[in-house]
Amino acid sequence: MRIALSVLPFVAIAACATNNARVPAPVPLRLDSSGTPAAAALVDERALLRASIDSAVNDPKFANAFWGILIVDPASGDTLYSRNAGKLFMPASNMKIITGSAALTQLGPDYQYRTTFAARGTVRDSTLRGDLLVFGRGDPTISDHMRKDAMIPLHDIADSLRAHGIARVTGRIIPAGDAFPGPTLGYGWDWDDLDYGYGAGVDELMFNEGFATVIARGGKKPGAPVSVETRPALHSPKVRVTATTVAPAVPGAPRATNLTFRWDSIGGGALVEGTIAVGDSASDDVAFRVPDASYVDALGEALRDRGMRLDGRALPDTTAKPDTLFITLSPPLREILPALEKPSQNQIAEILFKTLALEATGVGSADSARRVIERQLVAWGVKDGGYAIRDGSGLSRHDYVSPETLVHVLATIRGDTAFHVFYDALPIAGVDGTISNRMKGTPAEGNVHAKTGYVDKARSLSGYATTADGRMVIFSALCNNWTVPTSEVEAVQNMIAARLAGMRLVAATP
């Protein structure tokens, strides 16, 4: 382990402010002749912070909501605010704080994924008389997101095969090994999410983070066929179209284009159904249901793009020992973490989750991953009962974490020698990631580094704020079970982060 296991005192001290705390009455300001506050009348900014948070979360509109908030100054160990800090909340994507921190601690910032390509058969006269085997270990970077075009690294693999004297494969491309045994989907994932890119399952071979973009275009006249194309692979997945081209809507009528994109349980690809107006276009992401197969299909397309021939014949003997041709390496974890945390990418989180298990136990299953994460939390000194871990992304509605646990993890990873990798990977208020449009024009803009989380009835914001006098504070603001618009929950979280960025922890002498 690369970080000290000492725990900060805030986890054991009593909260200095709770939901029952009495807030002192505002101190009247005495102004000197210049109109500035006199030293004796300086306002206690900590009291103002507590009062503002209490006022916001005690609003009657949140009467049925469950708020959990903890704010600490790790340098002093002071608790600046606490409300239900030890209670369990559905964290949504705040789970990625735990997954990312554990990955950085156990794997290190320079960790790279290995993919091995091997020949099962003989290579003679530029022909592999046998199968091309691919042994994956979960490389999540073969994607538009990480490489701008997911086909680029696959074309590089095709070039490597040609450099090894292979221009034809008489057999098949076979996904070999079983680095991630068990279900590709997480425990407790919502069935309604599974058609969408953010709900794709993961396996040891992944292409484009588990989804394809399907683009549909209406015909030139009503009744004309609807054309479709896919990205980033042009020939995968197969798309079945039942949609029809209709006349454009007249002014004031409902929009004529009403398409649904989803996985096709009959054809095993994507299904486009509904209506689309003449000359109109629409697109959506559709999750692959079999990750290994989508990788193999895309790799086959890349090989054919480079002029290679794939016969696809099944071999009578599949017991021959494979010979390794070459191994590819992914970009390092320091480049993967921003692709995880800033856009809140679920599949990278799930891959890291299983990778932790694979590296620690040799079995990259979700059950093994859960135990590895739990052992890490214990090693960090997190209180027992402050978490229930079921996946790495927070999609599961069976994940539960307390604000105290999240703050403890954020404080502990702050002592890691590679903390800057984790800190820089978090979304930055008003700048990038999932909070690029939040807290603009406030002291939090460009200052607060924090992870969001959102599933139905769970909204989270946890991270770091640097105060006006240069002190880094750590906060976690979780809310479950509200019935007001989600934007009103976000407004409270934004207010907390902005107040922290604008406050002074040490009163200055005027």
Steps between C-alpha positions, in 0.01 A plus 500: 500500500632837404333724758511529875219331685466763769147632521399859543339597828177629346355151471497460875418848628149614568343723239520863596175567315209266439148541383406571862778751565398846611630766266621813681325822417681716244751738655415864414783664308666811638654699217801724528522833321598330172187286503683169567421269794687569822716213628277435800199442277640247252230250398570136574499361147467147629175593675375662181587183306304286744207739499481513121511120463243447775271756341526331159449138601232579759284664233152340506541389138761250627279370781495151346863507377794338677812717514848389605774763519850504644760774460844478660826691509752215469794718603355568844263204527210738566149404397342810347155348447335161552150373435421128487867450416508140621177393330494295181395661169469376146808676359443457126823588319671615818591129511762592240688693771557171681573301184740761361681545831542126550626458143757777541616354832524137397589522131698824493481784246719319245292182485427383144262238363652215299330329206671194356463384141591139425489255210347156542640335192793550265604811313632432152494697176332800671215276618403405852357153454294506813338745741605842620454505878452819699562486877352813653529636853247780476674780308236779510680735263395357160242776467416824324514664841861398568646476147276743304414206272469152650604346169848658513649256756333208320655610171834514685446139605435406137826672402683302769361174365621587152839589646507147643448362151128426522272613218242222522336305782331176399332459839312744721573783738441344842456687830717280720540478874251605765656784698158632610285194577135535591227738383594796283231712669520633853292380794186707543524691172171639372359300210391822330864615474634202308425624146698819552874554476532592868341164593723273290656194660876443515729209422870439443473622138327836460431710192395864522398476866234246412278688255455609139346818366222430251403778255167483314398717201157540351438424134428752223125452516240351734523124502859494373745273686680637804878475465731432795871500575706416807804651668783447581492165317318529167371142492424427863254453652250375246196730495141394439273785391123502540479881498316676218550830321206739542411847379639794701267630768289803419555810718352452846476122470715253700843429354484231234830337603447264790763226499604242755848345494552185706659158508333253267424183693399327175783595266770534763596854395326835511136573424370832364124542517248783475469783247739750345418800282613529139864614495528500880767316703529373855752297697549330834741269678410132528678270744656175383366202693808282433815712548748236377305451177488872427879521539554203268265646238678838507846339488392292201389817323835665577690203358296502180556878473873420483447249221519188714292193415295326772365161398326428829517122469457297818801285577468127566773519767485783754735344755825624350701724728485863381815693415513865613539743211509831689356688798342845490500743793232756581564860601589519872250536783593868540335556158210263568388664827390830339300299246331331795436786742433806284216359284406240767560206266337188644674232295851622589395489865375144469816393319721654770282331762563157346863580421567558870369150567693348209831648613446429871343153483542372145121494453343811349148440623266752659487300825879498525509870417257582778720322754813673372334842533372419847848395613638825364243704692591314818868566438422869460325499838146554372239414761332162474140539387570816302464334161335222299685438173338316209661654190765751397292763322205568731238380250387239749216601726654276764809719550497697825764736636506755780630857457753414769637215287532719190672779691736251662596354160549848353718594798706181482570515126614859558804347670590285199815593312291501179214705648534759223395229250176440690439870573552606138274218377197634690253735327576868559212735578408722206784354291464136399340164564157458651517839679620703201177702504453518876622769743607736224556854624552387860820452703467127423564550128843362411553419868279211609604152386209267571326184384131502421258211524150455365251217480130536563447659844873511581715809435855536628785749499824427687850633465739782583467879530779745566390784727574867442792474743650196322379213719385184323177368654326174421125469467231247418138602438265210428123513455253215458123474460394852405191587297589853388679560169856364506630849422394611849717231657789604277450864602564412866810299412625785280442749781701289744795470264493870411485609866797279583702647215415855609543472878799558725579244767735732684362843583724769363582820690356799315 
